[in-house]
Amino acid sequence: MVVLLLRKAKPGLKGHVTRWLSEVGGGVYLGTVSSRVRDRLWARVAAEIGEGGAVMIYPAQTEQGYAISATGKLPYTFEDFEGFLLAKRTISGQ
């Protein structure tokens, strides 16, 4: 299962994403796709996100059972703490 979060994405990009994933909330997409489709979808999202931001969460062989990819302007970053990914909020202006 793949979860994709889009912030301030263009309508064309959102339309492309809905070819593969279902929109379950504002900017939240969910679905099951192969790793090949997931990687190609992420490459397109990363190339076209522009001034927005995107986060993709997908299954992986890690302690948590998932991996996170992020790109663009987001109010947080993901940091690895001894094998665990944790979100760290960024404070604007610093």
N, C-alpha and C positions, 0 to 999 in steps of 0.2 A: 504494500500500500504506500502511496506517495501523497504527501500533503504539500501544497504549494501556496505560499502567501504572497500576494502582490500588493504593493503600495504605490499609488500614483502611476499606475501603468496605463499606457495608451489603449484605446478601445480595440485597435487591430491586434495587439498582443493578447489581450484578454480573449478575443474571439479565437485566436489560434490555440490558446491553452484549452478552451472548451471543446476542441476537437478530440482531446485525449482525456481530460479530467472533467468532473462535474463540479459546478460552482455550488457550494453548500452554504455560503455566506458571503458578505461583501468582501471580495478579494481573497476568499479562501476556496481552494480547489482541492479535490480529493479523488483518488482513483488508483487502479492497479494497472500498471504498464510494465513492459519488459525493461531491463536495464538499458538496453540500446535506445529505446524510445525515450526513457527518462533522461539519458545523457544528451540526446539531440534536442529534447525540449528545453533542458536547462541551458544548453548553448545558445539557443534562440532567445530565451528569456534574458540571459546575461548580456547578449548583444543589443537587445532592443529596450531594456528597462529605462534608459535615459536618466531623467532626474528622479525616478522612483527608486524603489528597493524591492528585493525579492528574497525569500527564504524557502528552501526546499528541504523537507525532512523525508528520509527514505530508509528502508531496512538495510542494515549492514552488520557484519560480524564484529561487533564491539561489545563491551560490557553492558552498554545501555540498550543494545539491539537496534540502534539506528545511527545515522550520520546526518549532519546538517551542512548545507551549502548556503552561503549568503552572498549577495552582491548589491551594489547600489547604496543609496543613502538610507540608513536605518537608524532608529534611536537606540540601538544596542549592537554589541558585537558578541561573538561566540568565542570562548576561550577554553582550551583544553587544560583541565586540572587532573593530572595523573590518570588520564584515560577517560575522564568524564567531561562532556561538553556542558558548559554553563553559560547562560546569557548574562552579559554585563551591560547595564544601561550606560549610555554616554550622556554627559551633561552638556547641553549646548552652551557655547560661549567659552568652553575650555579646551 
